[in-house]
């Protein structure tokens, strides 16, 4: 990997499980947004029941958070019976878009909620109710048995991130794990996916086995910065990036050859990893669905070891000049 681009907070972890029953096992994988001079986190919380809900925390300084004592969002649909996972949040105009994976114990489905105030959310159900995983080319990995059952083979879909601006008269969405795909929408309600992957794993690289969408794309002066997760044969989750044309998000200006962020600290190398059914494989995980750019400083919020929430910062110039 390149020299250390990111500086981790000395306060890590910034959020840990509490005694509250709904988050007394794990808190991780937060979506993040900066709004009205505050940092807002929407994080995945798991109690000992194993069911995920979405918690909410707010901060004035980016590291010291006050969180709600009750879940902001709980399972409410049949497809959410085992939980709401890995939220990502974008603001387009005056509307907030929150994507998440609804899990029913058999498969994950990419879903959407919207809000005008970050407090009251309207469900819009599945983004792609007719998604066909087999047609999309999704594949099974031995360290991720969740996708091996019949239902998942046909419908599995997660990790959606919406651009913060309309481009060419459309809303844009990047989504998926194994591959990353693209979709567009005229009004932000009905989405049309492209089944041809936008990015795929690359042989011999840090993302040789699996790629998965990270936070919503971030506008910079040089182009749209897209962070994504790459996994190789060592089953390590690392962050890489794309730089996309500001006017044509399908035009890739650069793709990192090396990761820009990877597990290093003990709190990132250990934890209660979700994917542990196959004991031959034990992933090492940093998972980032939330990032905020202020001036030239990019702050990422990430789940470490599938158990806690941490943060780190980097200068955007250092990211973009990395190889």
C-alpha positions as CSV (number, residue, x, y, z in Angstrom):
1,X,0.0,0.0,0.0
2,X,1.1,3.6,-0.4
3,X,2.3,5.5,2.6
4,X,-0.3,6.0,5.3
5,X,-2.7,8.5,3.7
6,X,-5.2,8.4,6.5
7,X,-4.7,9.5,10.1
8,X,-6.9,7.6,12.6
9,X,-8.6,9.4,15.5
10,X,-6.9,9.0,18.9
11,X,-10.4,8.6,20.2
12,X,-11.1,5.4,18.2
13,X,-13.5,3.8,18.7
14,X,-15.8,6.7,18.7
15,X,-18.9,4.6,19.2
16,X,-19.2,1.2,20.9
17,X,-22.0,-1.1,21.9
18,X,-24.0,0.1,25.0
19,X,-26.3,-1.6,27.5
20,X,-29.3,-0.9,25.3
21,X,-30.8,-4.2,24.2
22,X,-31.0,-3.2,20.6
23,X,-27.3,-2.2,20.4
24,X,-25.6,-4.3,23.1
25,X,-23.7,-6.6,20.7
26,X,-22.4,-4.5,17.8
27,X,-22.5,-1.0,16.3
28,X,-20.9,-0.4,12.9
29,X,-21.0,0.6,9.2
30,X,-22.5,4.1,9.6
31,X,-23.8,6.4,6.9
32,X,-22.7,10.0,7.5
33,X,-23.7,13.5,6.4
34,X,-22.8,17.0,7.4
35,X,-25.9,19.2,7.8
36,X,-26.7,22.4,9.7
37,X,-23.2,22.5,11.1
38,X,-23.4,19.1,12.6
39,X,-22.1,15.6,11.8
40,X,-24.9,13.0,11.6
41,X,-24.4,9.3,11.7
42,X,-26.9,6.6,10.8
43,X,-25.4,3.4,12.0
44,X,-26.1,-0.3,12.0
45,X,-26.8,-1.6,15.5
46,X,-27.2,-5.3,16.5
47,X,-28.5,-6.6,19.8
48,X,-28.0,-10.2,21.1
49,X,-31.2,-11.1,19.2
50,X,-29.1,-10.8,16.0
51,X,-31.6,-8.3,14.5
52,X,-30.2,-5.1,13.0
53,X,-31.7,-1.7,13.3
54,X,-30.5,1.8,12.5
55,X,-29.3,4.1,15.3
56,X,-28.7,7.8,15.1
57,X,-25.9,9.9,16.6
58,X,-25.0,13.6,16.2
59,X,-21.8,15.7,16.9
60,X,-20.7,19.2,16.6
61,X,-17.0,18.3,16.4
62,X,-17.0,15.1,14.3
63,X,-15.7,12.8,17.0
64,X,-17.8,13.2,20.2
65,X,-21.3,12.0,19.5
66,X,-24.6,12.0,21.3
67,X,-26.8,9.1,20.3
68,X,-30.4,8.3,20.6
69,X,-31.4,5.8,23.3
70,X,-33.8,4.1,21.0
71,X,-33.4,3.0,17.3
72,X,-34.2,5.6,14.7
73,X,-35.4,3.0,12.3
74,X,-36.6,-0.6,13.1
75,X,-37.7,-3.5,10.9
76,X,-41.2,-2.9,9.7
77,X,-41.6,-4.9,6.5
78,X,-41.5,-8.7,6.0
79,X,-38.3,-8.3,4.0
80,X,-36.7,-6.5,7.0
81,X,-37.6,-9.3,9.5
82,X,-33.9,-9.9,10.3
83,X,-32.9,-6.3,10.1
84,X,-31.9,-3.1,8.3
85,X,-28.3,-3.1,7.4
86,X,-25.5,-0.7,6.3
87,X,-27.3,2.7,5.6
88,X,-25.9,5.2,3.2
89,X,-27.2,8.8,3.1
90,X,-27.2,11.5,0.5
91,X,-28.8,14.9,0.2
92,X,-30.1,16.0,-3.3
93,X,-31.6,19.4,-3.2
94,X,-33.8,19.6,-0.1
95,X,-34.4,15.8,0.1
96,X,-32.4,13.2,2.0
97,X,-32.1,9.7,0.5
98,X,-31.2,6.8,2.7
99,X,-30.4,3.4,1.2
100,X,-30.1,0.2,3.2
101,X,-30.1,-3.5,2.8
102,X,-33.3,-5.2,4.1
103,X,-32.5,-8.7,5.3
104,X,-35.1,-11.5,5.9
105,X,-32.7,-14.3,6.8
106,X,-32.6,-15.6,3.2
107,X,-31.5,-12.7,1.0
108,X,-30.6,-9.0,1.1
109,X,-32.7,-6.5,-0.9
110,X,-31.6,-2.9,-1.6
111,X,-34.2,-0.5,-0.3
112,X,-34.8,3.3,0.0
113,X,-36.2,5.8,2.4
114,X,-36.5,9.6,2.0
115,X,-36.8,12.5,4.5
116,X,-36.9,16.3,4.5
117,X,-35.5,16.6,8.1
118,X,-33.4,13.5,8.9
119,X,-36.0,12.6,11.6
120,X,-39.2,11.3,9.9
121,X,-38.5,8.8,7.1
122,X,-40.8,7.5,4.4
123,X,-40.2,3.9,3.2
124,X,-40.2,3.3,-0.6
125,X,-39.5,-0.4,-0.3
126,X,-37.2,-2.2,-2.8
127,X,-35.3,-0.1,-5.3
128,X,-35.1,-3.1,-7.8
129,X,-38.0,-5.5,-7.0
130,X,-37.3,-7.5,-10.2
131,X,-33.5,-7.7,-9.8
132,X,-32.0,-10.9,-11.1
133,X,-28.7,-11.7,-9.5
134,X,-27.9,-14.6,-11.9
135,X,-28.4,-12.3,-14.9
136,X,-26.2,-9.7,-13.2
137,X,-23.4,-12.3,-12.9
138,X,-23.2,-12.4,-9.1
139,X,-21.1,-15.3,-7.8
140,X,-20.6,-17.3,-4.7
141,X,-17.6,-17.0,-2.4
142,X,-16.6,-19.6,0.1
143,X,-16.2,-17.1,2.9
144,X,-19.6,-15.6,2.4
145,X,-22.2,-18.4,2.6
146,X,-25.1,-16.0,2.9
147,X,-25.5,-15.9,-0.8
148,X,-25.4,-19.6,-1.3
149,X,-29.2,-20.3,-0.8
150,X,-31.7,-20.4,-3.6
151,X,-33.4,-17.1,-2.7
152,X,-30.1,-15.2,-2.5
153,X,-28.9,-16.6,-5.8
154,X,-31.8,-14.9,-7.5
155,X,-32.4,-11.7,-5.6
156,X,-29.4,-10.7,-3.5
157,X,-28.6,-6.9,-3.7
158,X,-27.1,-4.4,-1.4
159,X,-24.7,-1.4,-1.0
160,X,-26.4,1.4,-2.8
161,X,-25.1,5.0,-2.9
162,X,-26.8,8.0,-4.5
163,X,-25.0,11.0,-6.0
164,X,-25.6,14.3,-4.2
165,X,-26.5,16.0,-7.5
166,X,-28.7,15.3,-10.5
167,X,-26.5,14.9,-13.6
168,X,-27.9,15.3,-17.1
169,X,-31.4,15.5,-15.7
170,X,-31.2,12.3,-13.7
171,X,-30.5,10.9,-10.3
172,X,-27.6,8.5,-10.3
173,X,-27.0,5.4,-8.1
174,X,-24.0,3.1,-7.8
175,X,-24.7,-0.2,-6.1
176,X,-23.7,-3.8,-5.4
177,X,-21.2,-6.2,-4.0
178,X,-19.1,-8.7,-6.0
179,X,-19.5,-6.1,-8.8
180,X,-20.6,-2.4,-8.8
181,X,-23.4,-1.5,-11.1
182,X,-25.1,1.8,-12.1
183,X,-28.7,2.9,-12.2
184,X,-30.5,6.2,-13.0
185,X,-33.9,7.7,-12.2
186,X,-35.8,10.7,-13.6
187,X,-37.6,11.5,-10.3
188,X,-35.7,9.5,-7.7
189,X,-38.5,6.9,-7.4
190,X,-38.3,4.4,-10.2
191,X,-34.8,3.3,-11.0
192,X,-33.5,1.7,-14.2
193,X,-30.4,-0.5,-13.6
194,X,-27.7,-1.4,-16.1
195,X,-26.9,-5.1,-15.8
196,X,-23.4,-4.7,-17.2
197,X,-21.0,-4.1,-14.3
198,X,-19.5,-0.6,-14.0
199,X,-16.5,-1.9,-12.1
200,X,-15.3,-5.5,-11.6
201,X,-12.5,-7.2,-9.6
202,X,-9.0,-7.0,-11.1
203,X,-6.6,-9.9,-11.2
204,X,-3.5,-9.4,-9.2
205,X,-4.8,-6.3,-7.3
206,X,-6.1,-5.6,-3.8
207,X,-9.6,-6.0,-5.3
208,X,-9.0,-9.2,-7.2
209,X,-11.9,-11.2,-5.7
210,X,-14.7,-8.8,-4.8
211,X,-15.6,-5.1,-5.1
212,X,-18.4,-3.4,-3.1
213,X,-19.7,0.2,-3.1
214,X,-18.6,2.5,-0.4
215,X,-20.0,5.9,0.6
216,X,-22.0,8.1,-1.8
217,X,-19.8,9.7,-4.4
218,X,-18.1,12.9,-3.3
219,X,-17.8,15.9,-5.6
220,X,-14.2,17.4,-5.7
221,X,-12.7,20.0,-8.1
222,X,-11.0,17.2,-10.0
223,X,-14.0,15.0,-10.4
224,X,-16.3,12.6,-8.4
225,X,-14.5,10.6,-5.8
226,X,-15.9,7.2,-5.4
227,X,-14.6,5.1,-2.5
228,X,-15.2,1.3,-2.8
229,X,-14.2,-1.8,-0.9
230,X,-11.8,-4.3,-2.5
231,X,-11.2,-7.8,-1.3
232,X,-8.4,-10.1,-2.4
233,X,-7.5,-13.8,-1.7
234,X,-6.5,-12.9,1.9
235,X,-10.1,-11.9,2.6
236,X,-9.1,-8.4,3.7
237,X,-11.4,-5.5,3.1
238,X,-9.5,-2.4,1.9
239,X,-10.6,0.9,0.4
240,X,-9.7,1.9,-3.1
241,X,-11.1,4.8,-5.2
242,X,-12.3,5.9,-8.6
243,X,-12.2,9.4,-9.9
244,X,-15.0,10.2,-12.4
245,X,-15.7,13.0,-14.8
246,X,-17.9,15.7,-13.2
247,X,-20.3,15.8,-16.0
248,X,-20.2,12.1,-17.1
249,X,-20.1,9.8,-14.1
250,X,-19.6,6.8,-16.4
251,X,-16.2,8.2,-17.5
252,X,-13.4,6.9,-15.3
253,X,-10.5,9.3,-15.1
254,X,-8.5,7.2,-12.6
255,X,-8.8,4.0,-10.6
256,X,-6.3,3.4,-7.7
257,X,-3.9,0.5,-8.3
258,X,-3.2,0.3,-4.5
259,X,-5.5,0.6,-1.6
260,X,-5.7,3.9,0.3
261,X,-6.9,2.5,3.6
262,X,-6.7,-1.0,5.2
263,X,-7.0,-2.8,8.5
264,X,-4.0,-2.1,10.7
265,X,-4.9,-1.5,14.3
266,X,-5.9,-4.2,16.7
267,X,-9.4,-2.8,16.9
268,X,-9.6,-3.3,13.1
269,X,-8.0,-6.7,13.0
270,X,-10.3,-8.3,15.6
271,X,-14.0,-8.3,16.3
272,X,-17.2,-10.2,15.8
273,X,-17.0,-10.7,12.1
274,X,-20.3,-11.3,10.4
275,X,-18.9,-13.9,7.9
276,X,-17.6,-16.6,10.2
277,X,-19.6,-19.7,9.3
278,X,-16.6,-21.1,7.4
279,X,-13.8,-21.2,10.0
280,X,-11.2,-21.6,7.3
281,X,-11.8,-17.9,6.4
282,X,-11.7,-15.0,8.9
283,X,-12.0,-11.7,7.1
284,X,-10.2,-8.6,8.3
285,X,-12.6,-5.7,7.8
286,X,-12.8,-2.0,7.6
287,X,-16.1,-1.1,6.1
288,X,-16.9,2.5,5.1
289,X,-20.3,3.7,4.0
290,X,-19.9,7.3,5.3
291,X,-17.5,10.1,4.3
292,X,-17.6,13.9,4.6
293,X,-15.5,16.4,2.7
294,X,-14.9,19.8,4.3
295,X,-12.5,22.0,2.4
296,X,-9.7,19.6,1.5
297,X,-10.1,17.2,4.4
298,X,-12.0,13.9,3.8
299,X,-13.3,12.3,7.0
300,X,-14.4,8.7,6.8
301,X,-16.5,6.9,9.3
302,X,-16.2,3.1,9.2
303,X,-17.0,-0.1,10.9
304,X,-13.9,-1.9,12.4
305,X,-14.0,-5.6,12.8
306,X,-17.8,-5.6,12.2
307,X,-18.1,-4.4,15.9
308,X,-17.3,-0.7,16.5
309,X,-17.3,2.7,14.8
310,X,-14.1,4.6,14.1
311,X,-13.0,7.6,12.1
312,X,-10.0,8.8,10.2
313,X,-9.0,11.8,8.0
314,X,-7.0,12.4,4.9
315,X,-6.1,15.3,2.7
316,X,-8.0,14.9,-0.6
317,X,-4.8,15.9,-2.5
318,X,-2.9,13.0,-0.9
319,X,-5.7,10.6,-1.9
320,X,-5.8,11.7,-5.5
321,X,-2.0,11.7,-6.0
322,X,-1.7,8.1,-4.7
323,X,-1.2,5.3,-7.2
